[in-house]
């Protein structure tokens, strides 16, 4: 677990030690408890991409829903 006030960059996995260099770009919800914020360095904020596994899961669910409503 990261100590309070320190964050790990989502893009480069580097430790963000300067609080002025950290930017919140997303919030990840969790079913079993509170979620967490996604932090990159300010220089990496534009480079953070959505989680590819989540996008694939959502696309599959949408495909299943569209397929089942066609009948």
C-alpha positions in Angstrom: 0.0 0.0 0.0 1.2 3.5 -0.8 1.9 5.8 2.2 -0.5 8.7 2.6 0.5 11.7 0.4 2.4 9.5 -2.1 0.9 8.2 -5.3 2.0 5.8 -8.1 1.8 7.1 -11.7 -0.7 5.1 -13.7 1.4 5.7 -16.9 5.0 5.0 -15.8 4.5 3.3 -12.5 6.8 5.8 -10.9 6.4 7.2 -7.4 4.9 10.7 -7.3 6.6 12.4 -4.4 5.7 16.0 -5.2 2.0 16.7 -4.4 1.9 19.5 -7.0 2.9 17.0 -9.7 0.0 14.6 -9.0 -3.3 14.8 -11.0 -6.4 12.8 -10.5 -7.7 11.6 -13.9 -10.3 8.9 -12.9 -12.0 7.1 -10.1 -12.3 3.3 -10.1 -15.3 1.9 -8.3 -15.1 -1.3 -6.4 -17.9 -3.7 -5.4 -16.3 -4.9 -2.2 -15.5 -1.5 -0.7 -14.4 2.0 -1.5 -12.8 2.6 -4.9 -9.6 4.4 -5.6 -8.4 7.4 -7.6 -6.1 7.1 -10.6 -3.1 9.3 -10.4 -0.5 10.1 -13.0 2.3 12.7 -13.1 1.0 16.0 -14.5 3.1 15.4 -17.6 1.5 12.0 -18.1 -2.1 13.0 -17.6 -2.8 13.1 -21.4 -1.1 9.7 -21.8 -3.2 7.6 -19.4 -5.5 5.2 -21.3 -8.6 3.5 -20.1 -8.2 -0.1 -18.8 -8.2 -2.3 -21.9 -9.8 -5.3 -19.9 -12.7 -3.1 -18.8 -13.3 -1.9 -22.3 -13.2 -5.5 -23.7 -15.7 -6.6 -20.9 -18.0 -3.7 -21.7 -17.9 -4.4 -25.4 -18.7 -8.1 -24.8 -21.6 -7.2 -22.5 -23.0 -4.8 -25.1 -22.7 -7.4 -27.8 -24.5 -10.0 -25.7 -27.3 -7.4 -24.9 -27.7 -6.4 -28.5 -27.7 -10.1 -29.7 -30.4 -11.0 -27.2 -32.7 -8.1 -28.0 -32.8 -8.9 -31.7 -35.0 -11.9 -31.2 
